[in-house]
Amino acid sequence: MTELNLVQAVNAALKHAMSDDSNVLVLGEDVGIDGGVFRATDGLFKLFGEQRVIDTPLAEASIAGVSIGLAAQGFRPIAEIQFTGFAYACIDQIVNHASRLRSRTRGRLTCPMVLRSPAGGGIKAVEHHSESPEAMFGHIPGVKVVMPSSPARAYGLLLSAIRDPDPVIFLEPTRLYRAARGEVSDDGKGLPLGQCITLRSGCDATIVSWGAMIKEALEAADQLAAENIAAEVIDVASLKPLDTATILDSVGRTGRLVIVHEAPMTCGYGAEIAARVAGRAITSLLAPVERVTGYDTMMPYLRTEAHYMPTVGSILGAVRRTMAYS
Amino acid sequence: MTIGQRDNSMNCVLDTNGKLIGTLPEFARDPAELWKLYRTLVLTRTFDAKAVSLQRTGRLGTYASSLGQEAVSVGAASAMQPSDVFVPNFREHGGQLWRGVTLKELFLYWGGDERGNDYAGPREDFPNSVPVGSHPPHAVGVALAFRLRGEKRASVCVFGDGATSKGDFAEALNMAGVWKVPAVFLINNNGWAISVPRAKQSAAETLAQKAVAAGIPGEQVDGNDVIAVRAVMERALARARQGDGPTLVEALTYRLCDHTTSDDASRYRDDAEVTRHWPAEPLVRLRNYLAAAEHWDKEQEEALLRECASAVEQAVEAYLATPPQAVSANFDFVYADLPAELAEQRETAIARARGAA
């Protein structure tokens, strides 16, 4: 066990996967000698060489497109898009090609690629560097969408994403890159995709979140405990496919659901989760479902971004509102 | 060379009458090889006419004809090795047939059945790219895979003149140039992107010169001269296999048909222009050459037409006799393993298809 921050855990997973399987490649802007703008690929160039750690020209759509060609040929490309705000250029390639190559050829060609990108706000970055597009990717049949919330989970989920036979969008919470530290055992063990992770048990309310907001969700649960409110905290981890069963099971026990995400509210993943719970567990609900989300505005520039982000306080408020029903 | 300038000479071997005006490449000295090219051109046109008529009678989906452009596709594919990978747009039926995609598979695809893309022959070839010009990056990835594995293989990516206006085309050409990957990019320039003529697509004098900015060779070829197309493609593929990097080839041809069966070109194009281009079409040219060399006669032509018609008829019968896939197939290839949420939807769809509520 070593204590790593989240970006170091990503690096360790990449290193492990590349050592295990010579078909695993890394490509993207500045991923080579520079080790990536966040250092996620630090040292890989020296270890594995320019054939497997490939600096690309500055062309996001083609980073995704070239990965599709490589994947169809049996490689396992891991494409890095420097910031999620620049990943929108890849959406045509992901929607029209990567996601459906298996389906449209009835399994003749497949696309086992990973598109990694730092996501989310709260990092005082310049515009376009703080996006939370998980719902956009989640709407695409044929891809998987994963967002880890700790170094150990980043390590395990990324390994599984790399080994997965289908395209995976792997969104790394930038805010946690260096803030989150934790024990990581570099044992090559993957964490299953498509499964929620219950981080804290409780019987009064269920807080469901993912990515960087897990930090606030856990802090809120700590404070609620002092008020004798036992909040269960579920890290969704894999947004697609979504492990509805774990969420339904929890809400069945607590009767209260608070969903927390940074992305704008409208058409956000919270809506999907709320709809599934309403559809299958409405009789378990003791209170209306609460969504604590970013606003339906542009992500503000850094001077006012704190006003956009959900906070521990806003989560506490939402849980308390649900507790008013009994 | 001044920046942006290039050699504007056009590669051609036969004139529009089929008279030899260039140097006959090695393969073209073998009459059997020329007959094979001619046969595939005729087969493609027979398939094409049948596909249009099936669409008109409600037995095929919207179809993109390749009438007049057959030589670009067949010429390119005939220059390839079977182990190379073809990354085509949606108008390359001729090349696909040469590479071993079956007529039945083509009918299935255009009839709206995904199994048409599950080629029994060229297993690694890409299916048609319908979003115009979005596939050149795939050809770069495939070619990079070959280079990384040290294989002497190449990818061939075909797209239309409209595709050269797209960002993905420029990105792919640029990347291929930087990495010197074994890819050949072929512009099937038929003069029209639906209703937008070549002149409104780009101010560049030629589309081949777009290679200049990517630092790779670019050349033009008479796209209605199947011998010339194959010769140019063979040279480009040889360079690719030798590690000399990618080439951009612009084949000049003409779309003698509508864009697709959903299009009516008379809304934007003079019939006179089409009539003017008919004499340059690719089949008659090769036929005239073969006839002059005494490798063709009327009986052979009639036998060939009968053979192609019969092959197409058999494929149509096989296609029409193929029942649609079970509704479950739409779920079974979304992922390698069916997620729980999709498994539920699959059950719902099966029940609905059975007529349950």
HADDOCK unambig.tbl for C-alpha pairs under 7 A between the chains (distance, minus, plus):
assign (segid A and resid 51 and name CA) (segid B and resid 148 and name CA) 6.78 0.50 0.50
assign (segid A and resid 57 and name CA) (segid B and resid 175 and name CA) 6.49 0.50 0.50
assign (segid A and resid 59 and name CA) (segid B and resid 171 and name CA) 6.27 0.50 0.50
assign (segid A and resid 61 and name CA) (segid B and resid 168 and name CA) 6.83 0.50 0.50
assign (segid A and resid 62 and name CA) (segid B and resid 137 and name CA) 5.45 0.50 0.50
assign (segid A and resid 62 and name CA) (segid B and resid 168 and name CA) 6.46 0.50 0.50
assign (segid A and resid 62 and name CA) (segid B and resid 171 and name CA) 6.25 0.50 0.50
assign (segid A and resid 62 and name CA) (segid B and resid 172 and name CA) 6.42 0.50 0.50
assign (segid A and resid 65 and name CA) (segid B and resid 137 and name CA) 4.79 0.50 0.50
assign (segid A and resid 65 and name CA) (segid B and resid 138 and name CA) 5.35 0.50 0.50
assign (segid A and resid 66 and name CA) (segid B and resid 137 and name CA) 4.92 0.50 0.50
assign (segid A and resid 66 and name CA) (segid B and resid 138 and name CA) 5.08 0.50 0.50
assign (segid A and resid 66 and name CA) (segid B and resid 140 and name CA) 5.83 0.50 0.50
assign (segid A and resid 66 and name CA) (segid B and resid 141 and name CA) 4.05 0.50 0.50
assign (segid A and resid 67 and name CA) (segid B and resid 141 and name CA) 6.03 0.50 0.50
assign (segid A and resid 68 and name CA) (segid B and resid 138 and name CA) 5.88 0.50 0.50
assign (segid A and resid 68 and name CA) (segid B and resid 141 and name CA) 6.72 0.50 0.50
assign (segid A and resid 69 and name CA) (segid B and resid 138 and name CA) 4.16 0.50 0.50
assign (segid A and resid 69 and name CA) (segid B and resid 139 and name CA) 6.19 0.50 0.50
assign (segid A and resid 69 and name CA) (segid B and resid 140 and name CA) 6.86 0.50 0.50
assign (segid A and resid 69 and name CA) (segid B and resid 141 and name CA) 3.97 0.50 0.50
assign (segid A and resid 69 and name CA) (segid B and resid 142 and name CA) 4.54 0.50 0.50
assign (segid A and resid 70 and name CA) (segid B and resid 141 and name CA) 4.65 0.50 0.50
assign (segid A and resid 70 and name CA) (segid B and resid 142 and name CA) 5.36 0.50 0.50
assign (segid A and resid 70 and name CA) (segid B and resid 145 and name CA) 5.60 0.50 0.50
assign (segid A and resid 73 and name CA) (segid B and resid 142 and name CA) 6.25 0.50 0.50
assign (segid A and resid 73 and name CA) (segid B and resid 145 and name CA) 6.51 0.50 0.50
assign (segid A and resid 102 and name CA) (segid B and resid 333 and name CA) 5.97 0.50 0.50
assign (segid A and resid 102 and name CA) (segid B and resid 334 and name CA) 6.66 0.50 0.50
assign (segid A and resid 103 and name CA) (segid B and resid 333 and name CA) 4.57 0.50 0.50
assign (segid A and resid 103 and name CA) (segid B and resid 334 and name CA) 5.32 0.50 0.50
assign (segid A and resid 104 and name CA) (segid B and resid 114 and name CA) 5.43 0.50 0.50
assign (segid A and resid 104 and name CA) (segid B and resid 117 and name CA) 6.73 0.50 0.50
assign (segid A and resid 105 and name CA) (segid B and resid 114 and name CA) 6.30 0.50 0.50
assign (segid A and resid 105 and name CA) (segid B and resid 115 and name CA) 6.68 0.50 0.50
assign (segid A and resid 105 and name CA) (segid B and resid 117 and name CA) 4.87 0.50 0.50
assign (segid A and resid 105 and name CA) (segid B and resid 118 and name CA) 5.02 0.50 0.50
assign (segid A and resid 106 and name CA) (segid B and resid 114 and name CA) 6.54 0.50 0.50
assign (segid A and resid 106 and name CA) (segid B and resid 115 and name CA) 6.22 0.50 0.50
assign (segid A and resid 106 and name CA) (segid B and resid 118 and name CA) 6.07 0.50 0.50
assign (segid A and resid 106 and name CA) (segid B and resid 333 and name CA) 5.97 0.50 0.50
assign (segid A and resid 107 and name CA) (segid B and resid 333 and name CA) 6.23 0.50 0.50
assign (segid A and resid 108 and name CA) (segid B and resid 118 and name CA) 5.84 0.50 0.50
assign (segid A and resid 108 and name CA) (segid B and resid 123 and name CA) 6.98 0.50 0.50
assign (segid A and resid 142 and name CA) (segid B and resid 334 and name CA) 5.05 0.50 0.50
assign (segid A and resid 142 and name CA) (segid B and resid 335 and name CA) 5.95 0.50 0.50
assign (segid A and resid 165 and name CA) (segid B and resid 336 and name CA) 6.42 0.50 0.50
assign (segid A and resid 166 and name CA) (segid B and resid 335 and name CA) 6.32 0.50 0.50
assign (segid A and resid 166 and name CA) (segid B and resid 336 and name CA) 6.91 0.50 0.50
assign (segid A and resid 241 and name CA) (segid B and resid 339 and name CA) 6.36 0.50 0.50
